[in-house]
Amino acid sequence: MQSRVILDHKQIALIIDRLCYQITETHKDFKEAVLIGVQPRGVDLAERLFDRFKQLFPDYKIPYGKLDITFYRDDFRRSDKAFSPSVTDIEFSIEGKNVLLIDDVLFTGRTIRSALDALLDFGRPNDVELVVLIDRRLQRHVPIQAKYIGKTIDSIISEKVKVFWQDKDGMDKVEIITEPIINVEN
């Protein structure tokens, strides 16, 4: 297995700052906007953004929630692997709000499609804007795109993108992991 770092901790910190400022340019004082992290890994980015917003703009009251999409996944009933649900924690209405839906990696778009279905249980938002750390733009299965993107990469389907967070993994970095091609000769 080979891996290469595409973002280190300094680059991630800069991206989080840039995303905060870009979002603030659009949503000014957050009176009509809410942040919602998609469980499990999108919550890590959402918490980083939320904490940074609090540091940069301490007077803003930004609603923040976590959304579990386990039972909305299109492969939930077809998969043999066991899914363990995470916690959904949204203690506010999203009715008429501008939802900033946050995930770490946008790949096929299926996770976000599931999140959009799950969001409707909490009201009908005015708008949903997707925020991602990594956009793997070449592998979409559904027509979904992010409005706020940390980094766009072109990768092949056999490569994996892994986001490491200091709180959980002991470091902030993003790697592309490639499995070696095994050539078996007879």
GUKE-134052 format. One record per residue (C-alpha): residue number from 1; residue in one letter; x, y, z. Coordinates in steps of 0.2 Angstrom, whole numbers, plus 5000, padded with zeros to 4 digits. Layout:
<sites>
SITE  num  residu     X     Y     Z
SITE  NUM       A     X     Y     Z
...
</sites>
This chain:
<sites>
SITE  num  residu     X     Y     Z
SITE    1       M  5000  5000  5000
SITE    2       Q  5007  5017  4995
SITE    3       S  5001  5034  5002
SITE    4       R  5005  5052  4998
SITE    5       V  5000  5067  5009
SITE    6       I  4990  5079  4999
SITE    7       L  4986  5091  5014
SITE    8       D  4996  5093  5030
SITE    9       H  4991  5102  5046
SITE   10       K  4996  5119  5040
SITE   11       Q  4987  5118  5024
SITE   12       I  4971  5111  5033
SITE   13       A  4971  5126  5045
SITE   14       L  4973  5138  5030
SITE   15       I  4958  5129  5021
SITE   16       I  4947  5130  5037
SITE   17       D  4951  5149  5038
SITE   18       R  4947  5152  5020
SITE   19       L  4931  5142  5021
SITE   20       C  4925  5152  5036
SITE   21       Y  4928  5168  5027
SITE   22       Q  4920  5162  5011
SITE   23       I  4905  5156  5020
SITE   24       T  4904  5173  5030
SITE   25       E  4904  5183  5014
SITE   26       T  4888  5175  5009
SITE   27       H  4879  5172  5026
SITE   28       K  4885  5188  5035
SITE   29       D  4878  5186  5053
SITE   30       F  4871  5169  5051
SITE   31       K  4854  5174  5056
SITE   32       E  4846  5163  5042
SITE   33       A  4860  5150  5041
SITE   34       V  4864  5134  5051
SITE   35       L  4878  5122  5051
SITE   36       I  4875  5103  5050
SITE   37       G  4889  5090  5050
SITE   38       V  4886  5073  5041
SITE   39       Q  4890  5059  5053
SITE   40       P  4902  5051  5055
SITE   41       R  4917  5060  5047
SITE   42       G  4909  5076  5041
SITE   43       V  4906  5080  5059
SITE   44       D  4925  5082  5062
SITE   45       L  4926  5095  5049
SITE   46       A  4910  5104  5055
SITE   47       E  4916  5105  5072
SITE   48       R  4933  5113  5066
SITE   49       L  4923  5125  5056
SITE   50       F  4911  5129  5070
SITE   51       D  4925  5131  5083
SITE   52       R  4934  5143  5071
SITE   53       F  4919  5153  5067
SITE   54       K  4917  5156  5086
SITE   55       Q  4935  5162  5087
SITE   56       L  4934  5173  5072
SITE   57       F  4916  5180  5075
SITE   58       P  4912  5178  5094
SITE   59       D  4896  5189  5093
SITE   60       Y  4888  5177  5080
SITE   61       K  4876  5164  5086
SITE   62       I  4878  5150  5074
SITE   63       P  4866  5135  5076
SITE   64       Y  4876  5119  5074
SITE   65       G  4869  5101  5072
SITE   66       K  4875  5083  5068
SITE   67       L  4865  5072  5055
SITE   68       D  4866  5053  5055
SITE   69       I  4861  5046  5038
SITE   70       T  4862  5027  5041
SITE   71       F  4844  5023  5038
SITE   72       Y  4843  5034  5023
SITE   73       R  4858  5026  5013
SITE   74       D  4853  5017  4997
SITE   75       D  4864  5002  5001
SITE   76       F  4857  5000  5019
SITE   77       R  4846  4985  5016
SITE   78       R  4857  4977  5002
SITE   79       S  4873  4977  5012
SITE   80       D  4879  4962  5022
SITE   81       K  4890  4973  5033
SITE   82       A  4883  4980  5049
SITE   83       F  4880  4998  5050
SITE   84       S  4881  5006  5067
SITE   85       P  4870  5022  5068
SITE   86       S  4878  5038  5075
SITE   87       V  4869  5052  5084
SITE   88       T  4858  5065  5076
SITE   89       D  4858  5081  5086
SITE   90       I  4848  5095  5078
SITE   91       E  4839  5105  5091
SITE   92       F  4833  5118  5080
SITE   93       S  4821  5119  5065
SITE   94       I  4829  5121  5048
SITE   95       E  4812  5127  5040
SITE   96       G  4816  5142  5029
SITE   97       K  4834  5142  5034
SITE   98       N  4850  5141  5023
SITE   99       V  4858  5125  5028
SITE  100       L  4877  5123  5026
SITE  101       L  4879  5104  5025
SITE  102       I  4896  5098  5029
SITE  103       D  4906  5082  5024
SITE  104       D  4924  5078  5023
SITE  105       V  4925  5070  5006
SITE  106       L  4913  5072  4991
SITE  107       F  4916  5056  4981
SITE  108       T  4901  5048  4972
SITE  109       G  4888  5060  4980
SITE  110       R  4877  5046  4987
SITE  111       T  4881  5051  5005
SITE  112       I  4875  5069  5002
SITE  113       R  4860  5062  4993
SITE  114       S  4855  5052  5008
SITE  115       A  4859  5067  5019
SITE  116       L  4847  5078  5009
SITE  117       D  4833  5065  5011
SITE  118       A  4837  5064  5030
SITE  119       L  4836  5084  5031
SITE  120       L  4818  5084  5026
SITE  121       D  4813  5076  5043
SITE  122       F  4819  5092  5051
SITE  123       G  4809  5104  5040
SITE  124       R  4810  5112  5022
SITE  125       P  4826  5123  5021
SITE  126       N  4827  5138  5010
SITE  127       D  4843  5132  5003
SITE  128       V  4856  5119  5005
SITE  129       E  4874  5123  5002
SITE  130       L  4887  5109  5002
SITE  131       V  4904  5112  5011
SITE  132       V  4918  5099  5009
SITE  133       L  4936  5098  5013
SITE  134       I  4940  5087  4998
SITE  135       D  4931  5086  4981
SITE  136       R  4934  5070  4971
SITE  137       R  4926  5078  4956
SITE  138       L  4928  5064  4943
SITE  139       Q  4918  5050  4952
SITE  140       R  4900  5056  4954
SITE  141       H  4886  5044  4953
SITE  142       V  4873  5058  4956
SITE  143       P  4873  5076  4950
SITE  144       I  4879  5084  4966
SITE  145       Q  4892  5098  4968
SITE  146       A  4899  5107  4983
SITE  147       K  4898  5126  4984
SITE  148       Y  4913  5128  4996
SITE  149       I  4928  5117  4993
SITE  150       G  4944  5115  5002
SITE  151       K  4953  5106  4988
SITE  152       T  4948  5098  4972
SITE  153       I  4958  5082  4967
SITE  154       D  4957  5070  4952
SITE  155       S  4959  5053  4957
SITE  156       I  4955  5036  4951
SITE  157       I  4942  5025  4958
SITE  158       S  4954  5012  4966
SITE  159       E  4962  5026  4976
SITE  160       K  4956  5030  4993
SITE  161       V  4956  5047  5001
SITE  162       K  4958  5047  5020
SITE  163       V  4956  5062  5031
SITE  164       F  4965  5062  5048
SITE  165       W  4960  5073  5062
SITE  166       Q  4971  5078  5077
SITE  167       D  4957  5074  5090
SITE  168       K  4954  5056  5083
SITE  169       D  4969  5051  5074
SITE  170       G  4983  5061  5082
SITE  171       M  4987  5072  5067
SITE  172       D  4979  5083  5054
SITE  173       K  4982  5077  5036
SITE  174       V  4974  5071  5021
SITE  175       E  4982  5056  5011
SITE  176       I  4978  5047  4995
SITE  177       I  4981  5028  4997
SITE  178       T  4984  5017  4983
SITE  179       E  4984  4998  4983
SITE  180       P  4998  4991  4973
SITE  181       I  4993  4981  4957
SITE  182       I  4998  4963  4959
SITE  183       N  5004  4956  4943
SITE  184       V  5002  4937  4944
SITE  185       E  5011  4927  4930
SITE  186       N  5008  4909  4927
</sites>
